[in-house]
Amino acid sequence: MGKLMEESAEYGGVRMAHGALAVYGAFGGALVSLAVFFTLVNTRHDWPWKAEGGPTVRVYLAGEAARVLLGSGAAWGLASTDELGPLAAIIVGAGAPAIIDSWRRVSPGAPDRTPVAEESGA
């Protein structure tokens, strides 16, 4: 794994380690997590896990940790193109769930996750 973290990309004449770009991607994912948290607290006037029907603290934190890891992974993966700078890595990290979901939808053999309308019992 050390070799993977030592590889670097050149952006604007500056070489950045892929690991550093992964950290920028994680930061982008964390920014989105903070924005979602801010919105939930301001609209519900309570912690997300205390709201009726909300997730438990562990589930909420696990979901937000997954968002940060997705951001880091997507930025790290795209860093190999040598076209990803710090700002782009933050943007990729912020949009990672949507990026990865779109990749999943176009992948051959990917399961269809389109919601199915419930049938009425009448």
C-alpha positions in Angstrom: 0.0 0.0 0.0 2.9 2.3 0.6 3.7 2.4 -3.2 0.1 3.4 -3.9 0.3 6.4 -1.5 3.6 7.4 -3.0 2.3 7.7 -6.6 1.6 11.2 -7.6 -0.3 13.3 -10.1 0.9 16.5 -11.7 -1.6 19.4 -11.7 -0.7 22.9 -12.6 3.0 22.1 -12.5 2.7 20.8 -8.9 3.0 17.1 -8.1 0.5 15.9 -5.5 0.5 12.4 -4.0 -2.6 10.4 -4.8 -3.0 9.9 -1.0 -3.2 13.7 -0.6 -5.9 13.9 -3.2 -7.8 11.1 -1.4 -7.7 13.3 1.7 -9.1 16.2 -0.3 -11.9 13.8 -1.5 -12.6 12.8 2.0 -12.9 16.5 2.9 -15.4 17.0 0.1 -17.5 14.1 1.5 -17.2 15.5 5.0 -18.4 18.9 3.7 -21.6 17.3 2.3 -22.1 15.4 5.6 -21.9 18.7 7.5 -24.3 20.4 5.1 -26.8 17.5 5.5 -26.4 17.6 9.3 -26.9 21.3 9.3 -30.1 21.0 7.2 -31.5 18.2 9.4 -30.9 20.1 12.6 -32.3 23.3 11.3 -35.5 21.7 9.8 -36.3 19.2 12.6 -34.9 21.4 15.5 -33.5 18.2 17.0 -30.7 15.7 16.5 -31.2 13.5 13.4 -31.2 10.3 15.6 -33.8 11.7 18.0 -36.3 12.7 15.4 -39.3 10.3 14.9 -38.3 7.7 12.4 -34.7 8.8 12.3 -31.7 6.5 12.4 -29.9 5.5 15.6 -26.7 7.4 16.3 -24.6 4.4 15.2 -26.5 4.1 11.9 -26.3 7.8 11.3 -22.5 7.9 11.9 -21.9 4.8 9.8 -23.8 6.4 6.9 -21.8 9.6 7.2 -18.5 7.7 7.5 -19.4 5.8 4.3 -20.0 9.1 2.5 -16.5 10.3 3.6 -14.9 7.0 2.5 -16.7 7.1 -0.8 -15.4 10.6 -1.4 -11.9 9.5 -0.5 -12.0 6.4 -2.7 -13.5 8.2 -5.7 -10.9 11.0 -5.6 -8.1 8.6 -5.1 -9.2 6.5 -8.0 -9.6 9.5 -10.3 -6.2 10.8 -9.2 -4.6 8.3 -11.5 -5.8 10.3 -14.5 -3.3 13.0 -13.6 -6.0 15.6 -14.2 -7.3 15.9 -10.6 -6.2 18.9 -8.5 -7.1 19.7 -5.0 -10.4 21.6 -5.8 -11.4 18.9 -8.3 -10.7 16.2 -5.6 -13.0 18.1 -3.2 -15.7 18.3 -5.8 -15.4 14.6 -6.7 -15.5 13.7 -2.9 -18.6 15.8 -2.5 -20.3 14.1 -5.5 -19.0 10.6 -4.9 -22.3 8.9 -3.9 -23.9 10.3 -7.1 -20.9 9.4 -9.3 -20.7 5.9 -8.0 -24.4 5.4 -8.2 -24.3 6.4 -11.9 -21.4 4.0 -12.5 -23.4 1.3 -10.8 -26.5 1.9 -13.0 -24.5 1.6 -16.3 -22.6 -1.5 -15.2 -23.5 -4.7 -16.9 -25.4 -7.0 -14.6 -26.0 -4.4 -12.0 -29.3 -5.0 -10.1 -32.1 -2.6 -10.8 -32.8 -0.5 -7.7 -35.7 1.4 -9.1 -38.4 1.7 -6.4 -41.4 -0.4 -7.1 -44.8 1.1 -6.5 -46.8 -0.7 -3.8 -50.0 -2.3 -5.0 -53.2 -1.2 -3.2 -55.1 -3.9 -1.4 -58.4 -2.9 -2.9 
